[in-house]
Amino acid sequence: MQTPSPDLVIDARSLSCPFPIIRTKRAMATIDIGAVIEVWTTDPGALADFPAWTELTGHHLLATRQEGDIYIFQIRRMK
C-alpha cells in the first residue's frame, strides 16, 4: 500500500522523548483536518510513543517505517 504524500514534514532527528511528540502536537494545530504529517526521528522510543499518542488523541497512524537509524511516521489529523 502506498502512503500519501505528506502535507508537512517534521525533522525531529536527534531529539529524544518527549520532543518528537511535542513538535508533532504543535504542528497538528497548524494543519487542516485530513492533512498528513510525516515525522522523522532517531529516538527508538518513538516506536511505542507515536502509536500510543495517536490512539490517545484520535489521530490516525497511517504508516511506520525505518530507513537506517531514522524512524518515519505518517499521521493523519482526524480532529
Residue pairs with C-beta under 8 A, 6 or more apart in sequence:
3 62
3 63
3 74
4 36
4 62
4 74
4 76
5 36
6 36
6 37
6 38
6 74
7 31
7 32
7 35
7 36
7 37
8 27
8 30
8 31
8 35
8 36
8 37
8 38
9 37
9 38
9 39
9 40
10 20
10 23
10 24
10 27
10 37
10 38
10 39
10 40
11 40
12 19
12 20
12 23
12 24
12 39
12 40
12 41
12 43
13 40
13 41
13 42
13 70
14 42
15 23
15 41
15 42
15 43
16 43
16 45
17 43
17 45
17 46
17 49
18 49
20 39
20 41
20 43
20 46
20 49
20 50
21 46
21 49
21 50
21 53
23 39
24 37
24 39
24 50
24 53
24 75
25 53
25 57
27 37
28 37
28 57
28 59
28 75
28 77
31 37
31 77
32 77
33 77
33 78
33 79
34 76
34 77
34 78
35 76
35 77
36 62
36 74
36 75
36 76
36 77
37 74
37 75
37 77
38 72
38 73
38 74
38 75
39 46
39 50
39 72
39 73
39 74
39 75
40 70
40 71
40 72
41 70
41 71
41 73
42 69
42 70
42 71
43 49
43 71
44 71
46 71
46 73
47 64
47 71
50 61
50 64
50 73
50 75
51 61
51 64
53 59
54 60
54 61
54 75
58 78
58 79
59 75
59 76
59 77
59 78
59 79
60 75
60 76
60 78
61 73
61 74
61 75
62 74
62 75
62 76
63 72
63 73
63 74
64 71
64 72
64 73
64 74
65 71
65 72
66 72
